Every structure is written in C-alpha cells, then in structure tokens.
Amino acid sequence: MKYFKLLIVILIITSVAACTANKSAIEPQTSGKPAAVTDNTTASLQNYTDSILVNGLQRSYLVHLPASYDKSRPWPLVIVLHGGGSEAKTMDPLTDFNALADKQGFVVVYPEAYKHLITGPGLSQHWNDGRGDPGIKAQAENIDDVAFISALIDHLVQNLTIDEEMVYATGISNGAFMSNRLGCELSDKIAAIAPVAGNIPQKTASIWSPSRSVSVLIINGTEDPVVPFNGGDVSSLSLKTGKVISVADTVKFWVSKDGCLAAPETEQLPHLNPNDSTSTIVERYTGCRNGTEVVLYKVNGGGHTWPGGLQYMSEKLIGQTSRDFSATETIWQFFKLHPMKQ
C-alpha cells in the first residue's frame, strides 16, 4: 500500500514537471562540456548535460553557464537540488535561477538524484538526505549523494574555473533536506546553504557536525502541508516519509553550530502583493564565527513553495506561494555576501 501511495505522489509530481517543461530554459545538448567553452573564450548562453562516475554509478547533471562566461577568470557556483520525485530540469522553471545567473554572473548546476522503482525520466528520483526512509530506495540503499556532490564540485572546479571560495547549495523539499546535509558533511567545500521548505531530519539532528562554520539561509512557510513547520512527519497524500525537527529547532541547530548570538535581529518585509495573503518575518542571527550568519525567512501563511516562484500545484495541495519577495534573488544576495572564510 505504501508503494501504491508513493506511485500516486510520483505521478502527480511528474505531471507538474510536464506542465513546467514549456517554461524551461534548460534544454540539454550533447553530453559533455560544450565545445565553445575553451580557455580565454567568451561563451554565449550555454546549457548542457553531462555525467560522472561515482561509486560505480553514473550520475548526471545539467549546467547553465552565464552569457558572459569566460574561462579565464573564476566563477561562483550555485548547486540547485530538485525535490523528491522530480528532476533537475524542473528547477529553473520553478526558480528562474538561469536568468539571474546571466545578470549576476555565476554558474548554476542542477544535479540529478538517484532513480528507483520506475523507469523513465523524473519519475522516481530522491536524495539520500538523512531521513532514512526505507520506502525511498536512495535512502534504503544508502546511496552516497554527498560523495556525488563532492565529486561534482571537484569536476566543475577543474573544467569550468570555479571559485572554490564561492560554492553554494540550495534546494526545495527533499533538495532542502539534502542542502542541510551538505552544509554539515561537506562544509569544507560549501560556503553557504539555503534550504527552502525543508528542515533537518530527526535521525541526524544529534549526529551532524560541520567541520567549519557555514552561513545558512532558511526559508519555510508556516502552513506547509508536506514538511511541518513545527516538526513531525513529512507527508504527502497521507504517505509518511520520515520525520523532521521543527523550523525553530533547525534554526537553533545552525545558530549553535556557527556560534551565533542567541537573540536575532527581526524585521517585517513589506507586503507587496494585495492578492497574496502571506507575510514574512526575517530573523537574522549575527555574531557568528568566521563572519558567517544564520537567517530565517518565516513566511506566515506560506506553503510547500518557492517564494516568488512558480505555483507548481494548486494551493489546496501545496499551499500559497508568497509574492512579497523572490527566494531566488534573496538566496543569491545572501550567497555572494558569504564566501568561504578559513
């Protein structure tokens, strides 16, 4: 019965991917680095797909190079992780990261999670994010996604002249859980993370311990029907897929790990859209080690959504998308202010 429910969830998410495909700016070309990307060459807007072998598995990813890309200088890298049951090509339609990368000048990579259960693109991909759910094969088989992302960073640093002090990770839902995991287990390579609609799994909250301080931007809706704001079971259509701690405890986790002051600075964001009933409070935790920072965007009335992004399902299923700020622009502004400091 659990797998039948999982199938329903996967099919719904896949239908969302199909609906967003027309908006996608990611059109994979031939596998491998595009021929136009050469030393001292300014490339035009580029999107390509490639793969690397990690622990015996061929792992794939999509890359977007900004229009001004020139291999003669180092570039920031933003790793964008899709949600469970989704796929890499859905993330730009959701977030518009490609357009922002062109304006601001950074490389975006969209890794592909491990596939299972059903053949075909995007039907069954999940990250091993630490929840330990036996119904998710990547977690049941303990697929080493941390090793994948680590190897991917090394590969892109070598081939695309990436600034190793400006490597960042973000994602939604399953991708947000995975962002938290990367911040803890790959803190030697990742300067900052920005999980959206995803807390820290209960099973790992007392285990994870980053080797260095990591700046963290957390974005969560208080009315998220999938990942509970106050912690508990992660669920969709009554299918439970592991437990998470609350957003408040996730913030405390990172404030403690980064050695920040306990009392935050708070502000209320302006309400910009009269058709949007959400409101957002920002909590900033400063005084952290090595110039890091922990920030929470608490979206009152917000759902399992990407603020400022695509309303990829009806509000009845996933809740409201805030229009008071752009998560994508907010994340990038946060990232570029927090390069890695040794």
N, C-alpha and C positions, 0 to 999 in steps of 0.2 A: 504493500500500500504506500509506503514511504517513497518508493521509486516511481510509482504512478503519479504521486503528487509532484515529485521533482520534475517529471516529464512535463506536467502541465505548466509549471513555473518556467521551465526552459523554453517551451514553445511560445509562451507569452513574450518572454524577453527577446526571442528570436524574431517575432513579428515586429517588435519595436525596432530592432536593428534594420529590418527590411523597410520600415517606414522612414527611417533616418537616412537610408542609403543615398537617396537623391540629393541630400544636402551635403553629403560628404565631400571634403576636399582631398581626401586620401584615395588616390587611385593607384594601387600598386603597379609598378612597372616590372621589368625583368628582375630576377633575383640577383642580388649583389650590388656593390657600390656603383652608382651611375657613372658612366664614362666621363661626363663633364666635370666631375669632381677631381681635380688634379691640383698639384702644387701651384700656388700663385695664380689660380684661375678663379674668377668670379663666376659662380654658377647662377643660372636662372632658378626660379622657383622649382624645387625638386621634391618628389615623393617617391620612395622606393621600398621594396620589401626585401628582407634578407633573413638568413638563419645562421645559427652557430650550434655546434655540438657540445652539449653539457651533460656529463654523467651518462653518456650513451643515448641521450635523447636529442633529437633535432628540434631546437627551439627557435621560433620565428618572431619577427618584429617588423614594424613599419617605422620609417624615418621621414621626418619633414625637415628640410633644410630651408632656412630663411632666404628670401630673394637676394639678399646682399651677401650670401655666404661666400667666404674667401678662405681657403685653407691656410693662408699664410699667417693667420692670427688665431688665437684660441677663442672658443665659443662656450657660453654656458649651455648646460644640458638639462632639460626637464623630462623626467620619466613619468609618463601618464598611464596609469593602470586601470583597465576596464573592470566592470563589476562581474559577479558570478553569473555564468550562463550567457554572457555577452561575448564580444570580441573586440580586437584592437581598433578596427575601422569604425566602430560606433562612437569613439571618444571625441574625435574632432567635431562631428555634428552636434554632440552634446555640449562641448565646451568652447569651441572656436579658438582652440589653442594655436592652430596654424596661422590664422590671421594675426594674432597677437605676436607670434614669433617673427613674422615678417616685419612688423612695425618696430618691435623692440630688439630684435637681433639675438635669437637663441635657437638652438637645435631642439626639436621635440622627438622623442622616441616613444612608440606605443608597443610595448611587448605583448605577446600573445600567451595566455595562460595554457596550462596543460589540458588537453582534450580527453574526454572519457564518456563512456556509456553509449553515445550515439555518434555515428559518423556524420561528417558534414560540417561546413564552416559555422562556427559560432553557436552550435547547439549545446555544448557541454563543457565549457571551459571554466575552470576555477583555479584560484590561487591557494596554495598551502599557507594560509595566513595565521596559523597558530590555534584555531578553534578546535582542531582535532575531531571534526565531524566524520564518523565512519561512512556516512552516506555520500560524501564528496571524495571521489577517488584520489584526487591530488593530495588530500589530507590523510586518507586511509593508507595510502602507499608512501606517505611522507616524501613526496616529490620535493626536491631541493630547489625551490624557487629563489632563495637567497643566493645560492651559487649561480643560478641563471642570470640574475640581475647583476651580480658582481662581475661575471664573465662578460656580460653585455657592455657594462661600463668600460672595462678594460679594452674590449674590441673597438668601441667607438672612440675612446681616447686615442688609440693607436691610428685609426683610419680617418678620423674627422677633425683632428686637432681640437679636442675638448679641453676646456679649462677645468683642471681637476679640483680646483677650489670652489667651483660653482656647479656642482652636480646635485640635483634636487629630485624629489619624488612626490607625486600626488596621485590620487585616485578616488573613486567613489565606491562605497559599499564594500564588497569583497576586495576591491582595489585599495580602499581606505584602510581596511584591516591590514593588508599587505604593506601599505606605506608605513604604518606603525611598526610592523615587524622589521622593515628595512632600516628605519630610524634606530632601532635597538641593536640589530645584528650586523648592520653594515655602516655603522656610524663612522668608520674610518674612511669611507668613500663618499658618503652623502652628507651634505652640509645642512640641509633643512628638509622637512617634510610638511605636507598639507593634506591630511586625511579629510575627506568630505563624506558625511553620513556613514561613519564607521568608527566604533570605539575600540578599546583594547580587549582582546578575548580574556575571559576569566581564567582560563588554564595557564596563561602566560604572564599575567599581571605581576605575580610574585617571582617570576623567573628572569624575565628580560632585564638586561642591564647593559646599556650602551657603554662603549669604551671611551667615548668622549661626549661632550655636550652637543646637542643637536637642537637647532631652532625648530619650533613646531607651531603651525597654524592649524587650528581645529575649527571645522565648520559643521554644525549639526542643527537640525530642526527639532523643535520640542514635540512636534506631532508626527514624527517619523513612524509609520506603521510597520516598518521592516526591522530597523535597528532601534530598539527602545532607548529614548533619551536617558531614562533613569536606570538602564541596565536590565539584564534578563535575557530571555530567549530571542534570538534572531529568527524571524519567521516571515513567511510569505505564503498566502493562501493556506494557512494553518500548518504548513510544513516548517518544522523547527530545525535549525541548522547551527546549533551551538549557542553558547552563552557569552555575553559581554559584560564588562563592568560599565558603570554609568559614565556619562559625559563628564560630570563633576569629578569622578574618580580618575578618569583618563587625564583630565587637566592636572589633578594633584600628582599623578604619576610622573608627568613630564616636568612639572614645577619642582618636584623633589629631585629627579634625575639631573636637572640643569642647575639646581641650587638657587632658584629664583626667590624673590621676596614673596611671602605668602599672600599679601594683600594686593589685589590688582588695581590698576587704573581703569575706570569704566567710562564708556560713552554710549550714547544712543545715536544710531545712524539716522539721518533724515529720511522721512517717509516720502519716497519719490513717485510712487505709482498709486493713484487713487483706486485702481482695480485690484490692488494687492493688499490683502488684509494681514500680511505678516509684518513684523517689526523686528529689528535686530539690535542687540546689545553686544558691544565689544568689550572684552576683558583683556587687558594687557598685563602680563607678569614680567616685571623688569628686574634688574639687579642680578641677572643670571651669569653663570660662569662663561668666560671667554666671549663676552658680547652676544651671547645667544638670548633668545626671547621666546616666551610661550604666549600665544594669543588665541582666545576663543571668540568666534562669531556665533553667538547664540541666536538662532532665528526663531523667534516666538511665532508659533503657528506654521512653521515650515515643515515640509515632509521629507521623504527619501529622495531628495532632488539636488540639483546643482544650481545654486542661486545665479540668476541672470542667464541661465542656460535653457536648453530645450525642455519643455514639459513633455517628457517622452512617454508617459502613460497618463490616463485620466486621474484627476485629483482624488477620485473615490478609491483608487488603488494605491497611489503613492503619496498623496498629499500635495500641498501647494509648493510652487516654485517662487521664491522671493524675487522681486524685481527692484529691490532697493539698492542692490549692489551686484557687481559682477564677480563671482567667485574666481573666475579665470584671471581677471586683471588684479584682483586683490592678492591672489596667490603669487603672481609674478612680482608684484611690488614688494611683497614680503621676502620672496626668494632673493631678489637682487640686492636687498639690504643685508642679507645674512650669508655671505660666503664663508667657507670653512676657515676657522682660525685655529692654528696649532697651539 
